């Protein structure tokens, strides 16, 4: 379980408030207008923004003051955060050891993760030799080997075409959600939420609202969501 207790995050003049609970093992879509604070929430949860007040608690452990690398969290960003001078296998291996001094069993884990995302035999390729969809798969494989209970997705597939994006969303559902990870996904597209999210949390006017079951929310959207959807 991931809990934000009276959390306030500040970026410049913008302030975001969150006093919500995200259930363990669920895919939660964060949806709302641009500038509402969706990415700010992920940055705060990941430890890259110190809260003004409040706490972040994961499985009853207070991680508010923990450094990003010490939190049980993996993050996927829009640019995939791949290092261009490293091979696909090395980029995945960073999820296990930042120094890349992998034992044989860890190298096997990397190869298995690449195979899981459809990149068997491509471990030696550099990012420049991979398509955008393949780069996204490498980034997802790194999350798989890191094996952390919480995964934050900040629109990592937004640059892909519709078919490839749907493939990646399905991989998130089949590989991360099926493994019991708590997944929080920023999206501007209601179809993404309806495709894989168990619940949706509306972020609007600097406030994170409590998650609601996806079907229930879209069947009877609140006024703020209706205004956003148009």
ZAMARGU-4260 file (C-alpha; in steps of 0.2 Angstrom, whole numbers, plus 5000, padded with zeros to 4 digits):
<rodrens>
0) 5000/5000/5000 | 5006/5018/4996 | 4999/5031/5007 | 5001/5050/5005 | 4997/5058/5022
5) 4993/5077/5021 | 5007/5078/5008 | 5010/5095/5001 | 5023/5097/4986 | 5029/5114/4980
10) 5037/5118/4963 | 5039/5137/4961 | 5022/5145/4963 | 5013/5128/4961 | 5007/5118/4976
15) 5000/5100/4975 | 4990/5092/4990 | 4988/5073/4992 | 4979/5064/5006 | 4976/5048/4998
20) 4979/5029/4998 | 4984/5018/4983 | 4980/5000/4986 | 4994/4987/4984 | 4994/4978/4968
25) 4983/4989/4958 | 4986/4999/4942 | 4981/5017/4945 | 4979/5030/4931 | 4982/5048/4936
30) 4972/5059/4924 | 4968/5077/4923 | 4973/5093/4913 | 4990/5098/4909 | 4998/5107/4924
35) 4987/5099/4937 | 5001/5091/4946 | 5001/5073/4939 | 5020/5072/4936 | 5024/5083/4952
40) 5016/5069/4962 | 5027/5055/4954 | 5042/5066/4956 | 5038/5068/4975 | 5034/5050/4977
45) 5051/5045/4969 | 5060/5056/4981 | 5066/5069/4969 | 5056/5083/4977 | 5056/5086/4996
50) 5038/5089/5003 | 5034/5105/5011 | 5023/5095/5024 | 5016/5077/5025 | 5023/5060/5023
55) 5025/5046/5010 | 5022/5028/5017 | 5025/5012/5008 | 5019/4996/5016 | 5019/5004/5033
60) 5037/5011/5031 | 5039/5030/5031 | 5050/5034/5016 | 5048/5053/5016 | 5066/5057/5020
65) 5073/5042/5010 | 5084/5046/4995 | 5077/5040/4978 | 5088/5025/4977 | 5083/5019/4994
70) 5064/5019/4990 | 5056/5003/4984 | 5051/5012/4968 | 5055/5010/4950 | 5051/5024/4938
75) 5049/5025/4919 | 5050/5042/4911 | 5045/5048/4893 | 5063/5047/4887 | 5065/5030/4894
80) 5082/5035/4902 | 5093/5024/4892 | 5111/5027/4891 | 5116/5028/4873 | 5134/5021/4876
85) 5128/5005/4884 | 5120/4990/4876 | 5102/4985/4879 | 5108/4971/4891 | 5119/4984/4901
90) 5105/4996/4902 | 5094/4982/4909 | 5108/4977/4921 | 5108/4994/4929 | 5092/4988/4937
95) 5102/4975/4947 | 5119/4984/4949 | 5123/5002/4945 | 5141/4996/4944 | 5136/4983/4931
100) 5147/4970/4939 | 5134/4956/4936 | 5136/4938/4942 | 5132/4925/4930 | 5115/4922/4937
105) 5111/4941/4936 | 5116/4940/4918 | 5104/4926/4916 | 5091/4937/4924 | 5094/4951/4912
110) 5093/4939/4897 | 5077/4932/4903 | 5069/4950/4906 | 5074/4955/4888 | 5066/4939/4882
115) 5050/4943/4892 | 5048/4959/4883 | 5051/4952/4866 | 5069/4957/4864 | 5078/4940/4865
120) 5095/4940/4856 | 5095/4959/4856 | 5105/4962/4871 | 5121/4968/4862 | 5112/4982/4853
125) 5114/5000/4858 | 5099/5011/4859 | 5102/5020/4843 | 5100/5003/4834 | 5083/5000/4842
130) 5066/5007/4837 | 5057/5018/4849 | 5046/5003/4854 | 5061/4992/4857 | 5069/5006/4868
135) 5053/5006/4878 | 5054/4987/4880 | 5072/4989/4886 | 5067/5002/4899 | 5052/4990/4905
140) 5064/4975/4906 | 5075/4986/4918 | 5060/4988/4929 | 5057/4970/4929 | 5074/4965/4935
145) 5074/4978/4948 | 5059/4970/4955 | 5053/4984/4966 | 5035/4984/4973 | 5030/5001/4966
150) 5032/5007/4948 | 5029/5025/4943 | 5025/5028/4924 | 5026/5046/4918 | 5019/5044/4901
155) 5033/5033/4895 | 5024/5027/4879 | 5017/5044/4874 | 5029/5046/4859 | 5024/5029/4851
160) 5010/5026/4838 | 4994/5020/4844 | 4997/5001/4840 | 5014/5001/4849 | 5007/5011/4864
165) 4994/4998/4866 | 5007/4984/4865 | 5017/4992/4879 | 5002/4995/4890 | 4997/4977/4888
170) 5015/4972/4893 | 5013/4983/4909 | 4997/4974/4913 | 5004/4957/4909 | 5021/4959/4917
175) 5020/4971/4931 | 5002/4971/4937 | 5001/4952/4935 | 5017/4951/4947 | 5007/4961/4960
180) 5016/4978/4958 | 5008/4994/4963 | 5008/5004/4946 | 5004/5022/4945 | 5003/5029/4927
185) 5001/5047/4922 | 4991/5048/4906 | 4981/5061/4896 | 4972/5048/4886 | 4956/5041/4895
190) 4958/5025/4883 | 4974/5021/4892 | 4966/5021/4909 | 4951/5011/4902 | 4963/4998/4894
195) 4974/4993/4909 | 4969/5003/4925 | 4960/4996/4939 | 4957/5013/4947 | 4958/5031/4942
200) 4964/5046/4952 | 4959/5063/4946 | 4972/5076/4948 | 4964/5094/4946 | 4968/5111/4953
205) 4982/5106/4963 | 4974/5091/4972 | 4975/5073/4970 | 4958/5065/4973 | 4955/5047/4980
210) 4956/5033/4967 | 4939/5027/4960 | 4936/5011/4951 | 4939/5014/4932 | 4922/5009/4925
215) 4913/5018/4939 | 4922/5034/4936 | 4919/5035/4918 | 4901/5029/4919 | 4898/5044/4931
220) 4912/5056/4930 | 4913/5071/4942 | 4911/5088/4935 | 4930/5091/4935 | 4933/5076/4925
225) 4918/5080/4913 | 4926/5097/4910 | 4943/5089/4906 | 4935/5076/4894 | 4925/5089/4885
</rodrens>
